[in-house]
Amino acid sequence: MKLRQYQQDSVDNLMDTIQVKGNPILQLPTGAGKSIIIAEIARRMQERWNGIQILVLAHRAKLVEQDADKFAKLGLIPSVYCAELKRKEIGQFTIATILSV
C-alpha cells in the first residue's frame, strides 16, 4: 500500500521530530487516512527500534478494526484487545479500545 504524499510527509516529519524533540503530535482532518499513517509510523518504529511494543488506542471498536486492517495491509501482525469484539490479544502491535484497557 502506497501512502499519499501528504501522508508520507506527515510520517517523515513525525519520525524526524521523535529523533530531535521527543513527543510529537499529528493533527489530521477526517478522511486524511489516519489509520494508514498510524500503521506506517508503527512499521517505521519497528524497523528503527527492533522489538519495540506499540499500543494504539481508539475510542470505538469500529476504529480498532479499521486500524488492524491497515496494519495487516502493511504486513504487520496486529493484536486486538477489545471487549466488544471479544478479543483480548497482546502482541508487538496491540490495537485496543480505551475502555477495554
C-alpha positions as CSV (number, residue, x, y, z in Angstrom):
1,M,0.0,0.0,0.0
2,K,1.5,3.4,-1.1
3,L,0.9,6.4,1.1
4,R,-0.3,9.7,-0.5
5,Q,2.4,12.4,-0.5
6,Y,0.9,14.4,2.4
7,Q,0.6,11.1,4.4
8,Q,4.3,10.3,3.7
9,D,5.2,13.9,4.7
10,S,3.4,13.5,8.0
11,V,5.2,10.3,8.8
12,D,8.6,11.6,7.8
13,N,8.1,14.8,9.8
14,L,7.0,12.8,12.9
15,M,9.9,10.4,12.7
16,D,12.3,13.3,12.4
17,T,10.8,15.1,15.4
18,I,11.0,11.9,17.5
19,Q,14.8,11.9,17.0
20,V,15.2,15.6,17.9
21,K,12.4,16.7,20.3
22,G,10.7,13.6,21.6
23,N,6.9,13.8,21.8
24,P,5.3,14.9,18.6
25,I,1.6,15.2,17.8
26,L,-0.1,14.9,14.4
27,Q,-3.5,16.6,13.8
28,L,-5.2,15.5,10.7
29,P,-8.8,16.1,9.3
30,T,-11.5,13.5,8.8
31,G,-10.7,11.4,5.8
32,A,-7.0,12.1,5.8
33,G,-6.1,8.4,6.3
34,K,-5.0,8.4,9.9
35,S,-5.2,4.6,10.2
36,I,-2.7,4.1,7.4
37,I,-0.4,6.9,8.8
38,I,-0.5,5.2,12.3
39,A,0.4,1.8,10.7
40,E,3.3,3.3,8.8
41,I,4.6,5.1,11.9
42,A,4.5,1.8,13.7
43,R,6.2,0.0,10.9
44,R,9.0,2.6,10.8
45,M,9.4,2.4,14.6
46,Q,9.7,-1.3,14.5
47,E,12.4,-1.0,11.8
48,R,14.3,1.5,13.8
49,W,13.9,0.0,17.2
50,N,13.6,-3.7,16.7
51,G,11.5,-5.4,19.4
52,I,9.6,-2.2,20.4
53,Q,6.0,-2.8,21.5
54,I,3.3,-0.4,20.3
55,L,-0.1,0.3,21.8
56,V,-2.6,2.1,19.6
57,L,-5.8,3.3,21.4
58,A,-9.1,4.1,19.8
59,H,-12.4,5.0,21.3
60,R,-14.6,2.7,19.2
61,A,-14.4,-0.9,18.2
62,K,-15.0,0.1,14.5
63,L,-11.8,2.2,14.6
64,V,-9.9,-0.7,16.2
65,E,-11.0,-2.9,13.3
66,Q,-10.0,-0.2,10.8
67,D,-6.6,0.2,12.3
68,A,-6.0,-3.6,12.5
69,D,-6.9,-3.8,8.8
70,K,-4.4,-1.1,7.8
71,F,-1.6,-2.7,9.9
72,A,-2.2,-6.0,8.1
73,K,-2.1,-4.3,4.7
74,L,1.4,-3.0,5.6
75,G,2.5,-6.6,6.5
76,L,2.3,-6.1,10.3
77,I,0.6,-8.6,12.5
78,P,-1.8,-6.6,14.7
79,S,-3.2,-7.9,18.0
80,V,-6.6,-6.7,19.1
81,Y,-7.7,-6.0,22.7
82,C,-11.3,-5.1,22.6
83,A,-14.1,-6.5,24.8
84,E,-16.8,-5.5,22.2
85,L,-15.0,-7.6,19.6
86,K,-14.5,-10.5,22.1
87,R,-10.7,-10.4,21.5
88,K,-8.0,-10.0,24.2
89,E,-4.7,-10.4,22.3
90,I,-1.5,-8.6,23.2
91,G,1.5,-8.5,20.9
92,Q,4.1,-6.3,19.3
93,F,1.4,-4.1,17.8
94,T,-1.7,-4.1,20.0
95,I,-4.7,-2.1,19.0
96,A,-7.3,-1.6,21.7
97,T,-10.2,0.4,22.8
98,I,-9.6,2.8,25.7
99,L,-12.4,1.2,27.8
100,S,-11.0,-2.3,27.4
101,V,-7.6,-1.3,28.5
